[in-house]
Amino acid sequence: MDILFLLGYLAGLGVVAVILLCMGIYFTSETYPSIRSHESEGFFTDPSSGKKQPFPSITDSPTRSLTVVVPAYNEEKRLPVMLEESLAFLEERAKKDPSFTYEMIIVDDGSKDKTTEVGLGYSKKFGCDKVRVLTLAWNRGKGGAVRMGMFRARGKLLLFADADGATTFSEYDRVEDSLRSACKEESEVSDALVVSCGSRAHLEEESVATRSFFRTVLMYGFHSLVWLFAVRGVRDTQCGFKLLTRRAARILFNSLHVERWAFDVEMLYLAQSLGMPIEEVAVEWNEIEGTKMTPVLSWLEMGLDLITIWLRYTLGAWRIRGDIKK
């Protein structure tokens, strides 16, 4: 009898603890993300004159076909390779199609090296109308850097691409074709609500063969958590090569809370919650040395973020903002 009483007592304490935890999560969470911005982050430098120019806003009407946002933290060594490939591709496309215009926004996420200087070198070479550098006052994390770049974009379509250049940039055409197919009924592509994701899922068998057993377990464990708590139907949520329509980016990034590695999952979770089509396109991808992720700590952080996303949206502590332009 005493044992039954003790078990009941412990179960009651457990229920109370869960209730208190949920209340704490609910009442200490901001319903909508507060997007802090330093005054300096509203401007970019024109290298030809050295003058500061104001960034536009994602709430403005688009004036470019494409914006490429490149989040970069301590990327002075890897960034040039990515920029050379991507800018060569974009320049070639602009020559073939005079109606195609682009811009690239390199977001220096509070780097301690010369990432900003490298970016400004390309801004000087190609002109600040095509290449702009947004230097953040402090490190926000990859998701925070992508969001800040998106809010300053001029494109009808907005792509974010990793600074390491792991995804071959010429794969952009396939990702764009997939997106346009999904929103072909819209008269203006920028007003559609579609996300198109580059995917490495087709390379999974090969990657398992070269990874250690421990890293393979971590990978499958993360995939299971994503399926259980957040996103279903997308095999690769973490490939850093995703294309959004302007309106989709405006809505999704205005509601985004997570600023670390799992921001992709929250973005796709929001897209699915709003019924947006999510296209997944196999892309050529190569592992590049110099990753900022640590095998154990980063996976643990991402797992915690996944549970946080599910719990806070389920409780209503986090909610989705409407279209900020309307």
PLY file of the C-alpha trace (Angstrom):
ply
format ascii 1.0
element vertex 326
property float x
property float y
property float z
element edge 325
property int vertex1
property int vertex2
end_header
0.00 0.00 0.00
2.85 2.34 0.89
4.48 1.63 -2.48
1.25 2.41 -4.34
0.91 5.63 -2.38
4.49 6.60 -3.21
4.02 5.84 -6.92
0.81 7.88 -6.98
2.54 10.72 -5.17
5.43 10.71 -7.65
3.02 10.55 -10.60
1.15 13.53 -9.20
4.38 15.47 -8.82
5.25 14.57 -12.40
1.94 15.90 -13.69
2.36 19.12 -11.69
5.92 19.50 -13.01
4.73 19.08 -16.61
1.94 21.63 -16.09
4.37 24.12 -14.52
6.83 23.56 -17.36
4.15 24.17 -19.97
2.98 27.29 -18.13
6.54 28.52 -17.95
7.08 27.95 -21.65
3.78 29.66 -22.46
4.15 32.75 -20.28
7.87 33.35 -20.86
7.69 33.01 -24.66
7.13 35.91 -26.98
4.12 35.16 -29.17
5.84 36.79 -32.13
9.62 37.12 -32.54
11.14 40.45 -31.62
13.53 41.32 -34.42
16.24 43.45 -32.90
18.28 45.45 -35.36
21.26 47.72 -34.78
21.14 51.07 -36.55
24.20 50.20 -38.63
22.45 47.14 -40.06
20.10 49.31 -42.08
22.91 50.39 -44.41
25.43 48.92 -46.82
28.69 50.42 -48.05
29.24 51.52 -51.64
32.93 50.60 -52.09
33.37 52.97 -55.03
32.53 56.02 -52.92
32.87 54.70 -49.38
29.41 56.09 -48.59
26.67 54.33 -46.66
23.45 53.62 -48.54
20.13 52.48 -46.99
18.93 48.95 -47.61
15.41 48.56 -49.04
12.76 46.46 -47.29
11.05 43.20 -48.19
7.77 45.11 -47.84
8.72 47.20 -50.90
7.76 46.11 -54.41
10.40 43.82 -55.98
12.86 45.33 -58.45
15.07 42.27 -59.18
14.34 38.80 -60.51
16.38 37.09 -57.81
18.01 37.83 -54.47
20.66 35.42 -53.17
21.24 35.64 -49.41
24.53 34.16 -48.22
24.92 33.82 -44.43
28.61 33.88 -43.52
30.37 33.49 -40.18
34.18 33.52 -40.29
34.12 32.54 -43.97
36.99 34.58 -45.43
38.65 31.41 -46.76
35.65 29.49 -48.16
33.53 32.43 -49.32
35.59 33.40 -52.43
35.17 29.95 -54.01
31.41 30.09 -53.56
31.17 33.67 -54.85
33.27 32.98 -57.92
31.04 30.06 -58.95
27.69 31.66 -58.13
28.43 35.09 -59.62
29.80 33.52 -62.81
26.55 31.56 -63.14
24.38 34.60 -62.46
26.34 36.80 -64.87
26.07 34.19 -67.61
22.33 33.86 -67.12
21.92 37.65 -67.20
23.78 37.72 -70.55
21.54 35.04 -72.03
18.35 36.57 -70.63
18.38 40.40 -70.49
15.19 40.36 -68.41
16.95 38.47 -65.62
18.38 40.71 -62.91
19.89 39.68 -59.62
21.48 40.82 -56.40
23.54 39.00 -53.80
23.46 39.94 -50.12
26.40 38.59 -48.12
25.41 38.63 -44.45
28.44 38.75 -42.16
27.07 37.19 -38.98
29.36 38.99 -36.52
32.54 37.40 -37.90
35.91 37.84 -36.23
37.87 37.47 -39.46
37.83 39.40 -42.76
34.51 38.10 -44.10
33.16 41.65 -44.58
36.33 42.76 -46.37
36.13 39.77 -48.74
32.50 40.58 -49.50
33.27 44.23 -50.11
35.96 43.20 -52.60
33.29 41.49 -54.71
30.93 44.41 -54.21
33.61 46.68 -55.66
34.27 44.28 -58.56
30.62 43.74 -59.57
29.11 46.95 -58.20
26.97 47.38 -55.09
23.81 47.13 -57.18
24.64 43.44 -57.64
26.64 42.57 -54.52
25.93 44.06 -51.11
27.36 43.28 -47.69
25.23 43.36 -44.55
27.46 43.31 -41.47
25.56 42.32 -38.34
26.48 44.03 -35.09
26.51 40.69 -33.23
26.36 37.00 -34.02
22.76 35.82 -34.38
23.19 32.33 -35.75
22.62 31.10 -39.30
18.83 31.47 -39.13
19.07 35.00 -37.77
21.56 35.96 -40.48
19.36 34.56 -43.25
16.32 36.38 -41.87
18.14 39.73 -41.72
19.25 39.30 -45.32
15.75 38.36 -46.47
14.28 41.49 -44.92
16.59 43.62 -47.12
15.97 41.81 -50.40
14.71 43.26 -53.69
14.03 40.01 -55.55
10.81 38.42 -56.75
12.42 35.14 -55.76
14.69 34.77 -52.75
17.32 32.06 -52.41
19.53 31.39 -49.43
22.72 29.48 -50.12
25.52 28.36 -47.82
28.82 30.21 -47.96
30.80 26.98 -48.33
29.41 26.38 -51.83
28.60 22.74 -51.03
25.62 22.83 -53.42
26.67 23.39 -57.02
25.12 26.75 -57.90
24.09 25.70 -61.41
21.48 23.53 -59.66
19.55 26.77 -59.15
17.81 26.36 -62.52
16.25 23.05 -61.46
15.12 24.44 -58.10
13.58 27.47 -59.81
11.82 25.34 -62.44
10.25 23.27 -59.67
9.04 26.38 -57.86
7.58 27.94 -61.00
5.76 24.72 -61.84
4.12 24.78 -58.44
2.90 28.38 -58.80
2.18 28.51 -62.55
-1.40 29.61 -61.93
-0.22 32.86 -60.30
-0.02 35.85 -62.63
2.96 37.17 -60.66
5.38 34.63 -59.20
6.38 36.91 -56.32
2.79 36.84 -55.00
2.59 33.04 -54.87
3.21 31.03 -51.71
5.72 28.32 -52.61
9.01 26.97 -51.21
11.46 24.89 -53.26
14.21 23.01 -51.42
17.43 21.57 -52.68
17.77 18.03 -51.33
20.63 15.63 -50.60
18.31 12.72 -49.78
19.39 10.86 -52.92
22.94 10.84 -51.55
21.97 9.31 -48.20
23.09 5.77 -49.02
26.50 6.99 -50.11
26.91 9.24 -47.06
26.02 6.40 -44.67
28.76 4.29 -46.25
31.41 6.95 -45.52
30.16 8.20 -42.13
31.05 6.72 -38.77
28.40 4.56 -37.05
27.94 7.24 -34.37
27.30 10.05 -36.88
24.92 7.80 -38.82
22.92 7.17 -35.64
22.80 10.92 -34.96
21.61 11.60 -38.52
18.77 9.06 -38.40
17.86 10.18 -34.88
17.51 13.77 -36.07
15.41 12.70 -39.07
13.10 10.82 -36.71
12.69 13.85 -34.45
11.94 16.07 -37.45
9.24 13.64 -38.62
7.80 13.22 -35.12
7.72 16.84 -33.97
7.76 19.13 -36.98
7.90 18.36 -40.71
6.65 15.35 -42.65
7.03 14.67 -46.33
10.38 16.49 -46.74
13.29 14.04 -46.72
16.07 16.63 -46.33
15.17 19.70 -44.29
18.76 20.90 -43.74
20.23 21.42 -47.20
21.31 25.07 -47.30
19.87 25.81 -50.75
16.24 26.93 -50.53
14.21 29.17 -52.83
11.10 31.09 -51.79
8.71 33.47 -53.46
8.87 36.99 -52.08
5.52 36.76 -50.34
6.35 33.37 -48.80
9.65 34.71 -47.46
7.91 37.78 -46.08
5.42 35.70 -44.10
7.71 32.87 -42.97
10.70 34.91 -41.84
8.48 37.42 -40.08
7.24 34.58 -37.83
10.57 32.76 -37.38
11.79 32.36 -33.77
14.67 29.89 -34.10
17.95 31.50 -35.11
20.29 28.52 -34.88
20.76 25.48 -37.14
17.15 24.26 -36.87
15.66 27.42 -38.37
15.06 25.50 -41.65
12.78 23.10 -39.77
10.71 25.89 -38.23
10.45 27.61 -41.62
9.17 24.42 -43.26
6.90 23.71 -40.27
5.32 27.14 -40.76
5.01 26.58 -44.52
3.20 23.26 -43.98
0.96 24.81 -41.31
-0.08 27.47 -43.84
-0.64 24.92 -46.61
2.19 26.19 -48.81
3.45 23.73 -51.44
6.98 22.54 -50.62
8.93 21.19 -53.58
12.01 19.03 -53.01
14.63 18.81 -55.76
17.70 16.56 -55.80
20.86 18.67 -56.17
24.56 18.01 -56.64
26.25 18.43 -53.28
29.80 17.99 -52.01
30.98 18.02 -48.41
33.35 20.93 -47.83
35.88 21.06 -45.01
35.51 23.76 -42.37
31.96 23.19 -41.12
30.93 25.21 -38.06
28.77 22.36 -36.76
30.10 20.12 -33.99
28.86 16.50 -34.31
27.34 16.15 -30.84
26.62 19.64 -29.48
24.99 20.95 -32.67
22.77 17.84 -32.99
21.70 18.18 -29.35
20.86 21.86 -29.86
18.88 21.03 -32.97
16.99 18.26 -31.18
16.09 20.65 -28.37
14.97 23.26 -30.90
12.71 20.71 -32.61
10.94 19.85 -29.37
10.69 23.55 -28.53
9.12 24.33 -31.92
6.49 21.60 -31.50
5.69 22.41 -27.89
5.46 26.17 -28.19
3.31 26.17 -31.32
1.13 23.42 -29.83
0.61 25.47 -26.65
-0.01 28.63 -28.66
2.99 30.37 -27.08
4.28 30.99 -30.61
1.95 32.04 -33.39
2.18 32.81 -37.07
2.02 36.44 -38.13
-0.02 37.44 -41.12
1.44 38.98 -44.26
3.24 42.14 -43.06
2.59 43.86 -46.38
-1.20 43.54 -46.07
0 1
1 2
2 3
3 4
4 5
5 6
6 7
7 8
8 9
9 10
10 11
11 12
12 13
13 14
14 15
15 16
16 17
17 18
18 19
19 20
20 21
21 22
22 23
23 24
24 25
25 26
26 27
27 28
28 29
29 30
30 31
31 32
32 33
33 34
34 35
35 36
36 37
37 38
38 39
39 40
40 41
41 42
42 43
43 44
44 45
45 46
46 47
47 48
48 49
49 50
50 51
51 52
52 53
53 54
54 55
55 56
56 57
57 58
58 59
59 60
60 61
61 62
62 63
63 64
64 65
65 66
66 67
67 68
68 69
69 70
70 71
71 72
72 73
73 74
74 75
75 76
76 77
77 78
78 79
79 80
80 81
81 82
82 83
83 84
84 85
85 86
86 87
87 88
88 89
89 90
90 91
91 92
92 93
93 94
94 95
95 96
96 97
97 98
98 99
99 100
100 101
101 102
102 103
103 104
104 105
105 106
106 107
107 108
108 109
109 110
110 111
111 112
112 113
113 114
114 115
115 116
116 117
117 118
118 119
119 120
120 121
121 122
122 123
123 124
124 125
125 126
126 127
127 128
128 129
129 130
130 131
131 132
132 133
133 134
134 135
135 136
136 137
137 138
138 139
139 140
140 141
141 142
142 143
143 144
144 145
145 146
146 147
147 148
148 149
149 150
150 151
151 152
152 153
153 154
154 155
155 156
156 157
157 158
158 159
159 160
160 161
161 162
162 163
163 164
164 165
165 166
166 167
167 168
168 169
169 170
170 171
171 172
172 173
173 174
174 175
175 176
176 177
177 178
178 179
179 180
180 181
181 182
182 183
183 184
184 185
185 186
186 187
187 188
188 189
189 190
190 191
191 192
192 193
193 194
194 195
195 196
196 197
197 198
198 199
199 200
200 201
201 202
202 203
203 204
204 205
205 206
206 207
207 208
208 209
209 210
210 211
211 212
212 213
213 214
214 215
215 216
216 217
217 218
218 219
219 220
220 221
221 222
222 223
223 224
224 225
225 226
226 227
227 228
228 229
229 230
230 231
231 232
232 233
233 234
234 235
235 236
236 237
237 238
238 239
239 240
240 241
241 242
242 243
243 244
244 245
245 246
246 247
247 248
248 249
249 250
250 251
251 252
252 253
253 254
254 255
255 256
256 257
257 258
258 259
259 260
260 261
261 262
262 263
263 264
264 265
265 266
266 267
267 268
268 269
269 270
270 271
271 272
272 273
273 274
274 275
275 276
276 277
277 278
278 279
279 280
280 281
281 282
282 283
283 284
284 285
285 286
286 287
287 288
288 289
289 290
290 291
291 292
292 293
293 294
294 295
295 296
296 297
297 298
298 299
299 300
300 301
301 302
302 303
303 304
304 305
305 306
306 307
307 308
308 309
309 310
310 311
311 312
312 313
313 314
314 315
315 316
316 317
317 318
318 319
319 320
320 321
321 322
322 323
323 324
324 325
